[in-house]
Amino acid sequence: MRYLPGAVLVAGMTRFEADDSAGRLSLLAEAVAANRRRPGEGVVVESDGGRAEYDDRLVRLELDEPARDRLSDLLGSFPAFKTKQPDTRKAPEGVVYVSAVADPKRVADFLEGVFRQVFGEPEGYELRVVRI
């Protein structure tokens, strides 16, 4: 896990990236919890293989058909998470919204699953928080 010197995010967060499973889960849970304490534009996390946005208990993903199939498989392990259309509009082509009504740790577990299983990231991939 790396720290960026002098960098401070919301609620004392100083980490922007992690490259081991425990570090990524901790980073994701902290980012989700910070977003819930101080709602804003949402949390954006990315790796070299994909990007996920979290805001107001909703995860936004851009996926092709094979990735949608892998997401469906992953959702079988997370019964509280469901695909959902935005209330006010139809999702753009290739965009999937997942309702994430769960505690920050469970959301972190789900997002780690998205990066590993849906985006196909290897064990030691680097996850970056690019907005919170």
DSSP file (Angstrom, degrees, kcal/mol; ACC not computed):
  #  RESIDUE AA STRUCTURE BP1 BP2  ACC     N-H-->O    O-->H-N    N-H-->O    O-->H-N    TCO  KAPPA ALPHA  PHI   PSI    X-CA   Y-CA   Z-CA
    1    1 A M              0   0    0      0, 0.0     2,-0.3     0, 0.0    17,-0.2   0.000 360.0 360.0 360.0 134.6    0.0    0.0    0.0
    2    2 A R  E     -A   17   0A   0     15,-0.7    15,-0.7     2,-0.0    14,-0.5  -0.839 360.0-152.3-112.3 150.9    1.4    3.4   -0.9
    3    3 A Y  E     -A   15   0A   0     -2,-0.3    12,-0.2    12,-0.1    15,-0.0  -0.938  15.6-131.5-117.6 142.5    0.6    6.8    0.7
    4    4 A L    >   -     0   0    0     10,-1.0     3,-1.9    -2,-0.4    -2,-0.0  -0.854  36.2-112.5 -93.4 119.3    0.9   10.1   -1.1
    5    5 A P  T 3  S-     0   0    0      0, 0.0     3,-0.1     0, 0.0    -1,-0.0  -0.219  92.6  -2.0 -56.3 130.2    2.9   12.5    1.1
    6    6 A G  T 3  S+     0   0    0      1,-0.2     2,-0.4     0, 0.0    -2,-0.0   0.445  95.3 137.0  74.4  -0.9    0.8   15.4    2.5
    7    7 A A    <   -     0   0    0     -3,-1.9     2,-0.4     7,-0.2    -1,-0.2  -0.639  28.7-177.9 -84.3 134.1   -2.4   14.3    0.7
    8    8 A V        -     0   0    0     -2,-0.4     6,-0.2    -3,-0.1     2,-0.1  -0.990   3.1-179.2-133.1 125.8   -5.6   14.4    2.7
    9    9 A L    >   -     0   0    0      4,-4.1     3,-0.8    -2,-0.4     2,-0.1  -0.134  51.1 -40.0 -99.2-157.8   -9.0   13.4    1.4
   10   10 A V  G >  S+     0   0    0      1,-0.2     3,-1.9     2,-0.2    -1,-0.3  -0.376 122.3   4.9 -68.1 143.6  -12.3   13.5    3.3
   11   11 A A  G 3  S-     0   0    0      1,-0.3    -1,-0.2    -3,-0.1    23,-0.0   0.811 134.0 -53.1  54.1  39.1  -12.4   12.5    7.0
   12   12 A G  G <  S+     0   0    0     -3,-0.8    -1,-0.3     1,-0.3     2,-0.2   0.515  87.9 156.1  80.6   5.5   -8.7   12.1    7.4
   13   13 A M    <   +     0   0    0     -3,-1.9    -4,-4.1     1,-0.2    -1,-0.3  -0.473  11.2 168.2 -65.8 132.2   -8.1    9.7    4.5
   14   14 A T        +     0   0    0     -6,-0.2   -10,-1.0    -2,-0.2     2,-0.4   0.434  47.6  90.8-121.0  -5.9   -4.5    9.9    3.3
   15   15 A R  E     +A    3   0A   0    -12,-0.2   -12,-0.1     1,-0.1     3,-0.1  -0.763  36.7 169.0 -97.6 137.8   -4.4    6.8    1.0
   16   16 A F  E     +     0   0A   0    -14,-0.5   113,-3.4    -2,-0.4     2,-0.3   0.554  66.2  25.8-115.8 -18.0   -5.2    7.0   -2.6
   17   17 A E  E     -AB   2 128A   0    -15,-0.7   -15,-0.7   111,-0.2     2,-0.3  -0.985  52.4-177.1-149.6 155.0   -4.1    3.6   -3.8
   18   18 A A  E     - B   0 127A   0    109,-1.9   109,-3.0    -2,-0.3     3,-0.0  -0.987  11.2-168.7-151.5 149.0   -3.5    0.0   -2.7
   19   19 A D        +     0   0    0     -2,-0.3     2,-0.3   107,-0.2   107,-0.1   0.187  66.6  70.6-130.0  18.1   -2.1   -3.1   -4.4
   20   20 A D  S  > S-     0   0    0      1,-0.1     4,-2.9   107,-0.1     5,-0.2  -0.951  85.3-112.4-130.3 157.0   -2.9   -5.9   -2.0
   21   21 A S  H  > S+     0   0    0     -2,-0.3     4,-2.5     1,-0.2     5,-0.2   0.897 114.7  45.7 -56.2 -49.5   -6.2   -7.4   -1.1
   22   22 A A  H  > S+     0   0    0      1,-0.2     4,-2.2     2,-0.2    -1,-0.2   0.904 115.0  48.6 -62.8 -41.3   -6.4   -6.2    2.5
   23   23 A G  H  > S+     0   0    0      2,-0.2     4,-2.6     1,-0.2    -2,-0.2   0.900 111.6  48.9 -65.4 -41.7   -5.3   -2.7    1.5
   24   24 A R  H  X S+     0   0    0     -4,-2.9     4,-2.8     2,-0.2     5,-0.2   0.927 111.6  49.2 -64.8 -44.2   -7.8   -2.4   -1.3
   25   25 A L  H  X S+     0   0    0     -4,-2.5     4,-2.4    -5,-0.2    -2,-0.2   0.912 113.7  46.4 -61.6 -42.4  -10.7   -3.6    0.9
   26   26 A S  H  X S+     0   0    0     -4,-2.2     4,-2.5    -5,-0.2    -1,-0.2   0.928 113.1  49.2 -64.4 -45.5   -9.7   -1.1    3.6
   27   27 A L  H  X S+     0   0    0     -4,-2.6     4,-2.2     2,-0.2    -2,-0.2   0.913 112.8  47.5 -60.4 -44.7   -9.3    1.7    1.0
   28   28 A L  H  X S+     0   0    0     -4,-2.8     4,-2.5     2,-0.2     5,-0.2   0.926 112.1  48.9 -64.4 -45.5  -12.7    0.9   -0.6
   29   29 A A  H  X S+     0   0    0     -4,-2.4     4,-2.5     1,-0.2    -2,-0.2   0.907 112.2  49.2 -62.6 -41.4  -14.5    0.7    2.8
   30   30 A E  H  X S+     0   0    0     -4,-2.5     4,-2.5     2,-0.2    -1,-0.2   0.909 111.5  49.1 -63.1 -42.2  -13.0    4.0    3.9
   31   31 A A  H  X S+     0   0    0     -4,-2.2     4,-2.1     2,-0.2    -2,-0.2   0.909 112.8  46.5 -66.1 -42.2  -14.0    5.8    0.7
   32   32 A V  H  X S+     0   0    0     -4,-2.5     4,-2.0     2,-0.2    -2,-0.2   0.930 113.6  48.7 -64.9 -45.2  -17.6    4.5    0.8
   33   33 A A  H  X S+     0   0    0     -4,-2.5     4,-2.0    -5,-0.2    -2,-0.2   0.902 110.8  50.9 -62.3 -40.8  -17.9    5.5    4.5
   34   34 A A  H  X S+     0   0    0     -4,-2.5     4,-2.1     1,-0.2    -1,-0.2   0.896 108.9  51.6 -63.9 -39.9  -16.5    9.0    3.7
   35   35 A N  H  < S+     0   0    0     -4,-2.1    -1,-0.2     1,-0.2    -2,-0.2   0.874 109.6  49.8 -64.2 -37.1  -19.0    9.4    0.9
   36   36 A R  H  < S+     0   0    0     -4,-2.0    -1,-0.2     1,-0.2    -2,-0.2   0.856 111.7  48.2 -71.2 -34.2  -21.8    8.5    3.2
   37   37 A R  H  < S+     0   0    0     -4,-2.0    -2,-0.2     1,-0.3    -1,-0.2   0.861 130.3  19.3 -71.5 -35.1  -20.6   11.0    5.9
   38   38 A R  S  < S-     0   0    0     -4,-2.1    -1,-0.3    -5,-0.2    -2,-0.1  -0.680  83.1-154.0-138.9  79.8  -20.2   13.8    3.4
   39   39 A P        +     0   0    0      0, 0.0     2,-0.1     0, 0.0    -3,-0.1  -0.231  35.3 134.3 -56.9 142.1  -22.2   13.2    0.2
   40   40 A G  S    S-     0   0    0     -5,-0.1     3,-0.1    92,-0.0    -5,-0.0  -0.372  72.7 -28.6-151.1-127.5  -20.8   14.9   -2.9
   41   41 A E  S    S-     0   0    0      1,-0.3     2,-0.1    -2,-0.1    -6,-0.0   0.483  95.3-109.0 -85.4  -3.2  -20.0   13.9   -6.4
   42   42 A G        -     0   0    0     90,-0.2     2,-0.4    -7,-0.1    -1,-0.3  -0.268  35.5 -66.9  99.8 171.4  -19.5   10.3   -5.5
   43   43 A V  E     -C   54   0A   0     11,-3.3    11,-2.9    89,-0.1     2,-0.5  -0.839  39.7-165.3-101.4 133.7  -16.5    8.0   -5.2
   44   44 A V  E     +CD  53 131A   0     87,-2.4    86,-2.7    -2,-0.4    87,-1.3  -0.987   9.9 177.4-121.1 124.5  -14.6    7.0   -8.4
   45   45 A V  E     +CD  52 129A   0      7,-2.7     7,-2.8    -2,-0.5     2,-0.3  -0.949   6.7 173.4-123.5 146.0  -12.2    4.1   -8.2
   46   46 A E  E     -CD  51 128A   0     82,-2.4    82,-2.8    -2,-0.4     2,-0.2  -0.977  18.4-171.6-149.5 161.5  -10.2    2.6  -11.0
   47   47 A S        -     0   0    0      3,-2.7     3,-0.4    -2,-0.3    80,-0.1  -0.737  53.7 -86.4-133.7-176.1   -7.5    0.2  -12.1
   48   48 A D  S    S+     0   0    0     78,-0.4     3,-0.1    -2,-0.2    79,-0.1   0.773 128.0  44.9 -66.5 -22.8   -5.8   -0.3  -15.4
   49   49 A G  S    S-     0   0    0      1,-0.2     2,-0.3    66,-0.0    -1,-0.2   0.551 121.5 -14.5-100.9  -8.3   -8.7   -2.7  -16.4
   50   50 A G        -     0   0    0     -3,-0.4    -3,-2.7     2,-0.0     2,-0.3  -0.995  49.9-125.8-177.5 177.9  -11.8   -0.8  -15.3
   51   51 A R  E     -C   46   0A   0     -2,-0.3    11,-0.6    -5,-0.2     2,-0.4  -0.997  14.4-169.8-145.4 141.7  -13.6    1.9  -13.4
   52   52 A A  E     -CE  45  61A   0     -7,-2.8    -7,-2.7    -2,-0.3     2,-0.4  -0.991   7.0-156.7-134.2 143.8  -16.4    2.0  -10.8
   53   53 A E  E     -CE  44  60A   0      7,-2.0     7,-3.0    -2,-0.4     2,-0.4  -0.964   7.6-168.1-119.8 137.6  -18.4    4.9   -9.4
   54   54 A Y  E     +CE  43  59A   0    -11,-2.9   -11,-3.3    -2,-0.4     2,-0.3  -0.992  19.2 147.4-126.9 129.9  -20.2    4.8   -6.1
   55   55 A D  E >   - E   0  58A   0      3,-2.3     3,-0.9    -2,-0.4    -2,-0.0  -0.910  66.6  -4.8-160.4 134.7  -22.7    7.4   -4.9
   56   56 A D  T 3  S-     0   0    0     -2,-0.3    44,-0.1     1,-0.3     3,-0.1   0.886 128.1 -51.5  50.5  49.1  -25.9    7.3   -2.8
   57   57 A R  T 3  S+     0   0    0      1,-0.2    43,-3.0   -25,-0.1     2,-0.4   0.774 115.9 112.0  62.6  30.2  -25.9    3.4   -2.5
   58   58 A L  E <   -EF  55  99A   0     -3,-0.9    -3,-2.3    41,-0.2     2,-0.5  -0.998  53.4-153.5-136.2 131.9  -25.6    2.9   -6.2
   59   59 A V  E     -EF  54  98A   0     39,-2.8    39,-2.6    -2,-0.4     2,-0.5  -0.895   9.5-157.2-104.7 131.7  -22.6    1.5   -8.2
   60   60 A R  E     +EF  53  97A   0     -7,-3.0    -7,-2.0    -2,-0.5     2,-0.3  -0.940  16.1 175.1-111.4 127.7  -22.2    2.6  -11.8
   61   61 A L  E     -EF  52  96A   0     35,-2.8    35,-3.2    -2,-0.5     2,-0.6  -0.973  27.0-143.0-131.0 144.2  -20.2    0.4  -14.2
   62   62 A E  E     + F   0  95A   0    -11,-0.6     2,-0.3    -2,-0.3    33,-0.2  -0.949  38.4 167.7-105.8 116.8  -19.5    0.6  -17.9
   63   63 A L        -     0   0    0     31,-3.1     2,-0.1    -2,-0.6    -2,-0.0  -0.960  32.8-139.4-136.2 145.2  -19.5   -3.0  -19.2
   64   64 A D     >  -     0   0    0     -2,-0.3     4,-2.2     1,-0.0     5,-0.2  -0.397  49.1 -88.2 -87.3 177.7  -19.6   -4.9  -22.5
   65   65 A E  H  > S+     0   0    0      1,-0.2     4,-2.1     2,-0.2     5,-0.2   0.911 126.7  49.0 -58.4 -48.1  -21.7   -8.1  -22.9
   66   66 A P  H  > S+     0   0    0      0, 0.0     4,-1.9     0, 0.0    -1,-0.2   0.910 112.6  49.3 -60.0 -38.4  -19.1  -10.6  -21.6
   67   67 A A  H  > S+     0   0    0      1,-0.2     4,-2.3     2,-0.2    -2,-0.2   0.863 107.1  55.6 -67.5 -34.3  -18.5   -8.4  -18.6
   68   68 A R  H  X S+     0   0    0     -4,-2.2     4,-2.3     2,-0.2    -1,-0.2   0.896 106.8  50.9 -62.7 -39.2  -22.2   -8.1  -17.9
   69   69 A D  H  X S+     0   0    0     -4,-2.1     4,-1.9     2,-0.2    -2,-0.2   0.916 110.0  48.6 -64.1 -42.3  -22.3  -11.9  -17.8
   70   70 A R  H  X S+     0   0    0     -4,-1.9     4,-2.2     1,-0.2    -2,-0.2   0.877 109.7  53.3 -65.4 -36.3  -19.5  -12.0  -15.3
   71   71 A L  H  X S+     0   0    0     -4,-2.3     4,-2.8     2,-0.2    -2,-0.2   0.916 105.6  53.6 -63.1 -42.6  -21.3   -9.4  -13.2
   72   72 A S  H  X S+     0   0    0     -4,-2.3     4,-0.8     1,-0.2    -2,-0.2   0.908 109.2  48.9 -58.0 -42.1  -24.4  -11.6  -13.2
   73   73 A D  H >< S+     0   0    0     -4,-1.9     3,-0.7     1,-0.2     4,-0.4   0.919 111.6  49.1 -62.7 -43.8  -22.3  -14.4  -11.9
   74   74 A L  H >< S+     0   0    0     -4,-2.2     3,-2.1     1,-0.2     4,-0.4   0.896 102.5  61.2 -63.5 -40.8  -20.8  -12.2   -9.2
   75   75 A L  H >< S+     0   0    0     -4,-2.8     3,-1.1     1,-0.3     6,-0.2   0.760  90.8  69.8 -60.5 -24.0  -24.3  -10.9   -8.1
   76   76 A G  T << S+     0   0    0     -4,-0.8    -1,-0.3    -3,-0.7    -2,-0.2   0.780  99.9  48.0 -61.6 -26.5  -25.1  -14.5   -7.2
   77   77 A S  T <  S+     0   0    0     -3,-2.1    -1,-0.2    -4,-0.4    -2,-0.2   0.502 112.6  50.6 -89.8  -6.1  -22.7  -14.2   -4.3
   78   78 A F    X   +     0   0    0     -3,-1.1     3,-2.1    -4,-0.4    -1,-0.2  -0.655  62.8 173.0-131.2  74.4  -24.1  -10.8   -3.2
   79   79 A P  T 3  S+     0   0    0      0, 0.0    -1,-0.1     0, 0.0    -4,-0.1   0.723  77.1  60.7 -62.3 -21.9  -27.9  -11.3   -2.9
   80   80 A A  T 3  S+     0   0    0     20,-0.0    21,-0.5     2,-0.0     2,-0.5   0.633  92.6  80.4 -78.1 -12.0  -28.4   -7.8   -1.4
   81   81 A F  E <   +G  100   0A   0     -3,-2.1     2,-0.3    -6,-0.2    19,-0.2  -0.830  61.0 174.7 -99.7 130.5  -27.0   -6.2   -4.6
   82   82 A K  E     -G   99   0A   0     17,-1.1    17,-3.6    -2,-0.5     2,-0.1  -0.973  35.6-108.3-134.9 146.2  -29.3   -5.9   -7.6
   83   83 A T  E     -G   98   0A   0     -2,-0.3     2,-0.3    15,-0.3    15,-0.3  -0.494  44.9-177.0 -69.2 146.9  -29.1   -4.3  -11.0
   84   84 A K        -     0   0    0     13,-2.8    13,-0.4    -2,-0.1     3,-0.0  -0.997  25.8-132.8-150.6 138.5  -31.2   -1.2  -11.2
   85   85 A Q        -     0   0    0     -2,-0.3     5,-0.1     1,-0.1    11,-0.0  -0.674  44.7 -95.5 -84.7 147.0  -32.2    1.4  -13.8
   86   86 A P        -     0   0    0      0, 0.0     3,-0.3     0, 0.0    -1,-0.1  -0.344  31.4-125.9 -58.6 145.3  -32.0    5.0  -12.7
   87   87 A D  S    S+     0   0    0      1,-0.2     3,-0.1     3,-0.1    -2,-0.0   0.818 104.4  38.1 -63.9 -31.9  -35.4    6.3  -11.5
   88   88 A T  S    S+     0   0    0      1,-0.1     2,-0.3     2,-0.0    -1,-0.2   0.556 122.9  10.6-102.0  -8.7  -35.5    9.3  -13.8
   89   89 A R  S    S-     0   0    0     -3,-0.3     2,-0.3     3,-0.0    -1,-0.1  -0.976  77.3 -90.3-159.9 168.0  -34.0    7.9  -17.0
   90   90 A K        -     0   0    0     -2,-0.3     3,-0.1    -5,-0.1    -3,-0.1  -0.697  51.0-107.0 -84.8 139.7  -32.8    4.9  -19.0
   91   91 A A        -     0   0    0     -2,-0.3     3,-0.1     1,-0.1    -1,-0.1  -0.400  39.2-105.7 -65.3 140.7  -29.2    3.9  -18.5
   92   92 A P    >   -     0   0    0      0, 0.0     3,-2.2     0, 0.0    -1,-0.1  -0.251  52.8 -74.9 -61.5 156.7  -27.0    4.7  -21.5
   93   93 A E  T 3  S+     0   0    0      1,-0.3     3,-0.1    -3,-0.1    -3,-0.0  -0.284 121.4  16.7 -53.4 130.6  -25.9    1.8  -23.6
   94   94 A G  T 3  S+     0   0    0      1,-0.2   -31,-3.1    -3,-0.1     2,-0.5   0.375  98.6 116.0  86.7  -4.2  -23.1   -0.2  -21.8
   95   95 A V  E <   -F   62   0A   0     -3,-2.2     2,-0.4   -33,-0.2    -1,-0.2  -0.855  42.2-171.8-103.3 132.1  -23.8    1.3  -18.4
   96   96 A V  E     -F   61   0A   0    -35,-3.2   -35,-2.8    -2,-0.5     2,-0.4  -0.977   7.6-156.9-122.4 133.9  -25.1   -0.9  -15.6
   97   97 A Y  E     -F   60   0A   0    -13,-0.4   -13,-2.8    -2,-0.4     2,-0.5  -0.914   6.5-164.0-108.3 137.2  -26.3    0.4  -12.2
   98   98 A V  E     -FG  59  83A   0    -39,-2.6   -39,-2.8    -2,-0.4     2,-0.4  -0.984  20.2-129.3-123.6 123.5  -26.2   -1.9   -9.2
   99   99 A S  E     -FG  58  82A   0    -17,-3.6   -17,-1.1    -2,-0.5     2,-0.3  -0.568  24.1-171.2 -69.2 126.1  -28.1   -1.1   -6.0
  100  100 A A  E     + G   0  81A   0    -43,-3.0     2,-1.5    -2,-0.4   -19,-0.1  -0.555  16.9 162.5-124.2  65.3  -25.7   -1.3   -3.1
  101  101 A V        +     0   0    0    -21,-0.5     2,-0.3    -2,-0.3    -2,-0.1  -0.676  42.6  99.4 -88.0  88.9  -27.7   -1.1    0.0
  102  102 A A  S    S-     0   0    0     -2,-1.5    -2,-0.1   -21,-0.0   -45,-0.1  -0.956  79.4 -75.4-160.6 168.8  -25.2   -2.5    2.4
  103  103 A D     >  -     0   0    0     -2,-0.3     4,-2.2     1,-0.1     3,-0.4  -0.318  52.7-101.7 -71.1 161.0  -22.6   -1.4    4.9
  104  104 A P  H  > S+     0   0    0      0, 0.0     4,-2.4     0, 0.0     5,-0.1   0.833 121.1  54.9 -55.2 -36.0  -19.2    0.0    3.6
  105  105 A K  H  > S+     0   0    0      2,-0.2     4,-2.3     1,-0.2     5,-0.1   0.925 109.6  45.9 -64.8 -43.0  -17.4   -3.3    4.2
  106  106 A R  H  > S+     0   0    0     -3,-0.4     4,-2.3     2,-0.2    -1,-0.2   0.887 112.1  51.1 -67.8 -38.1  -19.9   -5.3    2.2
  107  107 A V  H  X S+     0   0    0     -4,-2.2     4,-2.9     2,-0.2    -1,-0.2   0.911 109.7  51.4 -62.8 -41.1  -19.8   -2.6   -0.6
  108  108 A A  H  X S+     0   0    0     -4,-2.4     4,-2.6    -5,-0.2    -2,-0.2   0.921 108.7  50.7 -61.1 -44.1  -15.9   -2.9   -0.5
  109  109 A D  H  X S+     0   0    0     -4,-2.3     4,-2.0     2,-0.2    -2,-0.2   0.920 112.2  47.6 -58.3 -44.4  -16.2   -6.7   -0.8
  110  110 A F  H  X S+     0   0    0     -4,-2.3     4,-2.3     2,-0.2    -2,-0.2   0.938 111.9  48.5 -63.0 -47.7  -18.5   -6.3   -3.8
  111  111 A L  H  X S+     0   0    0     -4,-2.9     4,-2.4     1,-0.2    -2,-0.2   0.888 109.4  52.5 -63.4 -38.6  -16.3   -3.7   -5.5
  112  112 A E  H  X S+     0   0    0     -4,-2.6     4,-2.5     1,-0.2    -1,-0.2   0.911 109.6  50.7 -61.1 -40.5  -13.2   -5.9   -5.0
  113  113 A G  H  X>S+     0   0    0     -4,-2.0     4,-3.1    -5,-0.2     5,-1.0   0.882 107.2  54.0 -62.6 -39.0  -15.2   -8.7   -6.7
  114  114 A V  I  X>S+     0   0    0     -4,-2.3     5,-2.5     3,-0.2     4,-1.0   0.946 112.1  43.3 -59.9 -48.5  -16.0   -6.4   -9.6
  115  115 A F  I  <5S+     0   0    0     -4,-2.4     6,-2.5     3,-0.2    -2,-0.2   0.901 122.6  37.8 -67.3 -39.5  -12.4   -5.6  -10.2
  116  116 A R  I  <5S+     0   0    0     -4,-2.5    -2,-0.2     4,-0.2    -3,-0.2   0.945 131.4  22.8 -76.8 -48.7  -11.2   -9.2   -9.8
  117  117 A Q  I  <5S+     0   0    0     -4,-3.1    -3,-0.2    -5,-0.2    -2,-0.1   0.855 131.0  34.6 -92.8 -37.7  -14.0  -11.1  -11.5
  118  118 A V  I  <<S+     0   0    0     -4,-1.0    -3,-0.2    -5,-1.0    -4,-0.1   0.922 129.6  31.8 -85.3 -47.4  -15.7   -8.7  -13.8
  119  119 A F  S   <S-     0   0    0     -5,-2.5    -3,-0.2    -6,-0.2    -4,-0.2   0.595 103.6-128.1 -87.2 -10.8  -12.7   -6.6  -15.0
  120  120 A G        +     0   0    0     -6,-0.4    -4,-0.2     1,-0.2    -3,-0.2   0.789  41.9 171.5  74.5  29.3  -10.3   -9.6  -14.7
  121  121 A E        -     0   0    0     -6,-2.5    -1,-0.2     1,-0.1    -2,-0.0  -0.461  30.9-119.4 -72.8 144.0   -7.7   -7.9  -12.6
  122  122 A P    >   -     0   0    0      0, 0.0     3,-1.7     0, 0.0    -1,-0.1  -0.251  35.3 -91.8 -75.6 170.9   -4.9  -10.2  -11.2
  123  123 A E  T 3  S+     0   0    0      1,-0.3  -102,-0.1    -7,-0.0    -2,-0.1   0.855 122.7  43.8 -51.2 -45.1   -4.2  -10.6   -7.4
  124  124 A G  T 3  S+     0   0    0   -104,-0.1    -1,-0.3     2,-0.0  -104,-0.0   0.073  81.4 143.0 -95.2  25.3   -1.7   -7.8   -7.1
  125  125 A Y    <   -     0   0    0     -3,-1.7     2,-0.5     1,-0.1    -9,-0.0  -0.224  51.5-116.9 -65.8 156.1   -3.5   -5.2   -9.2
  126  126 A E        -     0   0    0   -107,-0.1     2,-0.4  -109,-0.1   -78,-0.4  -0.836  24.6-161.7 -97.0 127.7   -3.4   -1.5   -8.1
  127  127 A L  E     -B   18   0A   0   -109,-3.0  -109,-1.9    -2,-0.5     2,-0.4  -0.903   8.1-165.0-106.9 135.6   -6.6    0.2   -7.2
  128  128 A R  E     -BD  17  46A   0    -82,-2.8   -82,-2.4    -2,-0.4     2,-0.7  -0.972  19.4-143.1-125.1 135.3   -6.8    4.0   -7.1
  129  129 A V  E     + D   0  45A   0   -113,-3.4   -84,-0.2    -2,-0.4     3,-0.1  -0.867  25.2 172.4 -88.8 117.2   -9.3    6.4   -5.6
  130  130 A V  E     +     0   0A   0    -86,-2.7     2,-0.3    -2,-0.7   -85,-0.2   0.574  63.8  16.9-106.2 -12.4   -9.5    9.2   -8.2
  131  131 A R  E       D   0  44A   0    -87,-1.3   -87,-2.4     1,-0.1    -1,-0.3  -0.951 360.0 360.0-157.6 141.4  -12.4   11.1   -6.7
  132  132 A I              0   0    0     -2,-0.3   -90,-0.2   -89,-0.2   -89,-0.1   0.285 360.0 360.0-146.9 360.0  -14.2   11.2   -3.4
